[in-house]
Amino acid sequence: MFKKPFKVKSNSQLKGSDRKKLRSDILQQFTNLTEDELNTILPNKETVFQLKVLTHSEDLVIVYTVQKLPIIFEIKKIMYPTVYTLWHVPELLPTFTTHPQVLPVIARGADLMLPGVILP
């Protein structure tokens, strides 16, 4: 009934080679990300930490942090940006425009479906 808390298995600083691999993996996953935008969220001079977190369902989640802020997390080899990353690079994820009448319905928890999307 109640979810168990997650467990941090390890917290380690990334080496230079792992950092380069992380940068290339991020650029490969998010093809619309430019090198300058990547430098904004993952500066060259900042220390990057990798946290391995075990969820209540025993799934391994890898969280990458810069200045103690999570920037990217990885679940089953798929990377997802955090809200902190999206504040710096809002174009990283696709956006949808919808009709004003649809917004209250979505705010109450309904799913956005194709008829509610305004196509460009």
PyRosetta script that sets phi, psi and omega in degrees:
from pyrosetta import init, pose_from_sequence

init()
pose = pose_from_sequence("MFKKPFKVKSNSQLKGSDRKKLRSDILQQFTNLTEDELNTILPNKETVFQLKVLTHSEDLVIVYTVQKLPIIFEIKKIMYPTVYTLWHVPELLPTFTTHPQVLPVIARGADLMLPGVILP")
pose.set_psi(1, -47.0)
pose.set_omega(1, 179.1)
pose.set_phi(2, -101.7)
pose.set_psi(2, 140.5)
pose.set_omega(2, 180.0)
pose.set_phi(3, -79.0)
pose.set_psi(3, 141.3)
pose.set_omega(3, 178.1)
pose.set_phi(4, -81.6)
pose.set_psi(4, 153.3)
pose.set_omega(4, 177.8)
pose.set_phi(5, -71.2)
pose.set_psi(5, 159.2)
pose.set_omega(5, 177.5)
pose.set_phi(6, -78.6)
pose.set_psi(6, 163.3)
pose.set_omega(6, 179.0)
pose.set_phi(7, -123.2)
pose.set_psi(7, 132.3)
pose.set_omega(7, 175.2)
pose.set_phi(8, -85.3)
pose.set_psi(8, 115.1)
pose.set_omega(8, -178.7)
pose.set_phi(9, -81.7)
pose.set_psi(9, -41.4)
pose.set_omega(9, -180.0)
pose.set_phi(10, -154.6)
pose.set_psi(10, 156.8)
pose.set_omega(10, 177.2)
pose.set_phi(11, -140.9)
pose.set_psi(11, 105.7)
pose.set_omega(11, -174.9)
pose.set_phi(12, -133.6)
pose.set_psi(12, 151.5)
pose.set_omega(12, 178.0)
pose.set_phi(13, -79.8)
pose.set_psi(13, 138.6)
pose.set_omega(13, 179.5)
pose.set_phi(14, -77.9)
pose.set_psi(14, 139.0)
pose.set_omega(14, 173.7)
pose.set_phi(15, -79.0)
pose.set_psi(15, 170.1)
pose.set_omega(15, -178.1)
pose.set_phi(16, -58.9)
pose.set_psi(16, -42.6)
pose.set_omega(16, -179.2)
pose.set_phi(17, -68.3)
pose.set_psi(17, -38.9)
pose.set_omega(17, 177.7)
pose.set_phi(18, -67.9)
pose.set_psi(18, -34.3)
pose.set_omega(18, 178.2)
pose.set_phi(19, -65.6)
pose.set_psi(19, -42.1)
pose.set_omega(19, 177.7)
pose.set_phi(20, -64.3)
pose.set_psi(20, -39.6)
pose.set_omega(20, 178.2)
pose.set_phi(21, -65.5)
pose.set_psi(21, -40.6)
pose.set_omega(21, 177.6)
pose.set_phi(22, -61.0)
pose.set_psi(22, -45.1)
pose.set_omega(22, 179.3)
pose.set_phi(23, -60.6)
pose.set_psi(23, -44.0)
pose.set_omega(23, 179.8)
pose.set_phi(24, -68.3)
pose.set_psi(24, -36.4)
pose.set_omega(24, 177.5)
pose.set_phi(25, -64.9)
pose.set_psi(25, -40.0)
pose.set_omega(25, 178.7)
pose.set_phi(26, -65.6)
pose.set_psi(26, -44.4)
pose.set_omega(26, 178.8)
pose.set_phi(27, -64.8)
pose.set_psi(27, -33.6)
pose.set_omega(27, 179.1)
pose.set_phi(28, -72.5)
pose.set_psi(28, -39.5)
pose.set_omega(28, -178.7)
pose.set_phi(29, -73.5)
pose.set_psi(29, -42.0)
pose.set_omega(29, -178.6)
pose.set_phi(30, -108.9)
pose.set_psi(30, 87.9)
pose.set_omega(30, -172.0)
pose.set_phi(31, -68.7)
pose.set_psi(31, -22.3)
pose.set_omega(31, -180.0)
pose.set_phi(32, -86.4)
pose.set_psi(32, 1.7)
pose.set_omega(32, 179.5)
pose.set_phi(33, -83.0)
pose.set_psi(33, 128.8)
pose.set_omega(33, 178.3)
pose.set_phi(34, -89.1)
pose.set_psi(34, 167.3)
pose.set_omega(34, 179.6)
pose.set_phi(35, -64.3)
pose.set_psi(35, -38.0)
pose.set_omega(35, 178.4)
pose.set_phi(36, -65.9)
pose.set_psi(36, -40.6)
pose.set_omega(36, 177.7)
pose.set_phi(37, -65.6)
pose.set_psi(37, -38.4)
pose.set_omega(37, 176.9)
pose.set_phi(38, -63.6)
pose.set_psi(38, -39.4)
pose.set_omega(38, 177.2)
pose.set_phi(39, -65.8)
pose.set_psi(39, -25.7)
pose.set_omega(39, 177.2)
pose.set_phi(40, -69.3)
pose.set_psi(40, -44.6)
pose.set_omega(40, -177.2)
pose.set_phi(41, -88.1)
pose.set_psi(41, -22.9)
pose.set_omega(41, -179.2)
pose.set_phi(42, -133.9)
pose.set_psi(42, 74.1)
pose.set_omega(42, -176.8)
pose.set_phi(43, -62.4)
pose.set_psi(43, 148.5)
pose.set_omega(43, -176.7)
pose.set_phi(44, -65.8)
pose.set_psi(44, -32.4)
pose.set_omega(44, -174.5)
pose.set_phi(45, -89.9)
pose.set_psi(45, -8.3)
pose.set_omega(45, -177.3)
pose.set_phi(46, -87.3)
pose.set_psi(46, 150.9)
pose.set_omega(46, 177.6)
pose.set_phi(47, -82.4)
pose.set_psi(47, 134.6)
pose.set_omega(47, -179.8)
pose.set_phi(48, -111.8)
pose.set_psi(48, 131.1)
pose.set_omega(48, 177.5)
pose.set_phi(49, -111.6)
pose.set_psi(49, 149.1)
pose.set_omega(49, 177.4)
pose.set_phi(50, -117.5)
pose.set_psi(50, 118.8)
pose.set_omega(50, 177.0)
pose.set_phi(51, -105.0)
pose.set_psi(51, 130.1)
pose.set_omega(51, 173.6)
pose.set_phi(52, -102.3)
pose.set_psi(52, 118.7)
pose.set_omega(52, -174.6)
pose.set_phi(53, -117.1)
pose.set_psi(53, 135.7)
pose.set_omega(53, 176.3)
pose.set_phi(54, -104.8)
pose.set_psi(54, 119.7)
pose.set_omega(54, -178.1)
pose.set_phi(55, -78.3)
pose.set_psi(55, 174.0)
pose.set_omega(55, 179.5)
pose.set_phi(56, -63.4)
pose.set_psi(56, -24.4)
pose.set_omega(56, 178.8)
pose.set_phi(57, -95.0)
pose.set_psi(57, 16.5)
pose.set_omega(57, 177.1)
pose.set_phi(58, 67.5)
pose.set_psi(58, 20.9)
pose.set_omega(58, 174.2)
pose.set_phi(59, -85.5)
pose.set_psi(59, 139.6)
pose.set_omega(59, 178.0)
pose.set_phi(60, -91.2)
pose.set_psi(60, 125.9)
pose.set_omega(60, 177.8)
pose.set_phi(61, -119.7)
pose.set_psi(61, 130.5)
pose.set_omega(61, 177.5)
pose.set_phi(62, -105.1)
pose.set_psi(62, 123.8)
pose.set_omega(62, -178.8)
pose.set_phi(63, -114.0)
pose.set_psi(63, 128.1)
pose.set_omega(63, 177.5)
pose.set_phi(64, -103.3)
pose.set_psi(64, 128.9)
pose.set_omega(64, -177.1)
pose.set_phi(65, -123.5)
pose.set_psi(65, 147.8)
pose.set_omega(65, 172.8)
pose.set_phi(66, -131.3)
pose.set_psi(66, 126.8)
pose.set_omega(66, -177.1)
pose.set_phi(67, 54.0)
pose.set_psi(67, 41.2)
pose.set_omega(67, 178.1)
pose.set_phi(68, 65.1)
pose.set_psi(68, 14.2)
pose.set_omega(68, 176.2)
pose.set_phi(69, -110.0)
pose.set_psi(69, 130.2)
pose.set_omega(69, 177.5)
pose.set_phi(70, -69.9)
pose.set_psi(70, 133.7)
pose.set_omega(70, -180.0)
pose.set_phi(71, -112.3)
pose.set_psi(71, -36.9)
pose.set_omega(71, -178.4)
pose.set_phi(72, -143.6)
pose.set_psi(72, 141.2)
pose.set_omega(72, 168.7)
pose.set_phi(73, -127.4)
pose.set_psi(73, 150.7)
pose.set_omega(73, -173.3)
pose.set_phi(74, -125.4)
pose.set_psi(74, 125.3)
pose.set_omega(74, 176.9)
pose.set_phi(75, -127.0)
pose.set_psi(75, 122.5)
pose.set_omega(75, 178.9)
pose.set_phi(76, 52.5)
pose.set_psi(76, 47.3)
pose.set_omega(76, 176.4)
pose.set_phi(77, 67.6)
pose.set_psi(77, 12.7)
pose.set_omega(77, 175.7)
pose.set_phi(78, -112.7)
pose.set_psi(78, 127.8)
pose.set_omega(78, -178.9)
pose.set_phi(79, -93.5)
pose.set_psi(79, 141.3)
pose.set_omega(79, 178.3)
pose.set_phi(80, -129.0)
pose.set_psi(80, 134.5)
pose.set_omega(80, 176.8)
pose.set_phi(81, -76.4)
pose.set_psi(81, 151.5)
pose.set_omega(81, 175.6)
pose.set_phi(82, -90.8)
pose.set_psi(82, 173.2)
pose.set_omega(82, 177.4)
pose.set_phi(83, -62.1)
pose.set_psi(83, -36.9)
pose.set_omega(83, 178.7)
pose.set_phi(84, -60.6)
pose.set_psi(84, -40.3)
pose.set_omega(84, 177.9)
pose.set_phi(85, -67.3)
pose.set_psi(85, -42.2)
pose.set_omega(85, -178.4)
pose.set_phi(86, -68.1)
pose.set_psi(86, -24.5)
pose.set_omega(86, 173.8)
pose.set_phi(87, -64.3)
pose.set_psi(87, -37.6)
pose.set_omega(87, -179.2)
pose.set_phi(88, -83.5)
pose.set_psi(88, -33.8)
pose.set_omega(88, -177.3)
pose.set_phi(89, -132.8)
pose.set_psi(89, 76.4)
pose.set_omega(89, -176.0)
pose.set_phi(90, -66.7)
pose.set_psi(90, -19.4)
pose.set_omega(90, -178.9)
pose.set_phi(91, -81.6)
pose.set_psi(91, 2.5)
pose.set_omega(91, -176.7)
pose.set_phi(92, -65.0)
pose.set_psi(92, -35.3)
pose.set_omega(92, 177.9)
pose.set_phi(93, -108.7)
pose.set_psi(93, 151.0)
pose.set_omega(93, 178.6)
pose.set_phi(94, -67.3)
pose.set_psi(94, 150.3)
pose.set_omega(94, 177.6)
pose.set_phi(95, -116.9)
pose.set_psi(95, 154.8)
pose.set_omega(95, 178.5)
pose.set_phi(96, -126.4)
pose.set_psi(96, 140.8)
pose.set_omega(96, 175.0)
pose.set_phi(97, -102.4)
pose.set_psi(97, 137.9)
pose.set_omega(97, -177.2)
pose.set_phi(98, -132.9)
pose.set_psi(98, 167.2)
pose.set_omega(98, 178.9)
pose.set_phi(99, -72.8)
pose.set_psi(99, 147.6)
pose.set_omega(99, 179.9)
pose.set_phi(100, -59.7)
pose.set_psi(100, -29.8)
pose.set_omega(100, -179.4)
pose.set_phi(101, -69.5)
pose.set_psi(101, -20.7)
pose.set_omega(101, -177.0)
pose.set_phi(102, -81.9)
pose.set_psi(102, -27.8)
pose.set_omega(102, -174.8)
pose.set_phi(103, -57.4)
pose.set_psi(103, -46.7)
pose.set_omega(103, 178.5)
pose.set_phi(104, -61.9)
pose.set_psi(104, -33.4)
pose.set_omega(104, 179.4)
pose.set_phi(105, -68.2)
pose.set_psi(105, -41.7)
pose.set_omega(105, 177.8)
pose.set_phi(106, -66.8)
pose.set_psi(106, -38.7)
pose.set_omega(106, 179.6)
pose.set_phi(107, -63.0)
pose.set_psi(107, -27.2)
pose.set_omega(107, 177.6)
pose.set_phi(108, -83.8)
pose.set_psi(108, -0.7)
pose.set_omega(108, 173.8)
pose.set_phi(109, 112.0)
pose.set_psi(109, 2.7)
pose.set_omega(109, -179.9)
pose.set_phi(110, -75.1)
pose.set_psi(110, 156.0)
pose.set_omega(110, 176.4)
pose.set_phi(111, -80.5)
pose.set_psi(111, 148.3)
pose.set_omega(111, 174.7)
pose.set_phi(112, -82.9)
pose.set_psi(112, 123.6)
pose.set_omega(112, 179.2)
pose.set_phi(113, -113.7)
pose.set_psi(113, 163.0)
pose.set_omega(113, -173.8)
pose.set_phi(114, -54.7)
pose.set_psi(114, -38.5)
pose.set_omega(114, 177.8)
pose.set_phi(115, -62.4)
pose.set_psi(115, -20.6)
pose.set_omega(115, 179.0)
pose.set_phi(116, -87.6)
pose.set_psi(116, -2.3)
pose.set_omega(116, -177.4)
pose.set_phi(117, -98.1)
pose.set_psi(117, 135.4)
pose.set_omega(117, 174.5)
pose.set_phi(118, -89.4)
pose.set_psi(118, 117.8)
pose.set_omega(118, -179.1)
pose.set_phi(119, -81.8)
pose.set_psi(119, 139.9)
pose.set_omega(119, -178.5)
pose.set_phi(120, -71.6)
pose.dump_pdb("model.pdb")
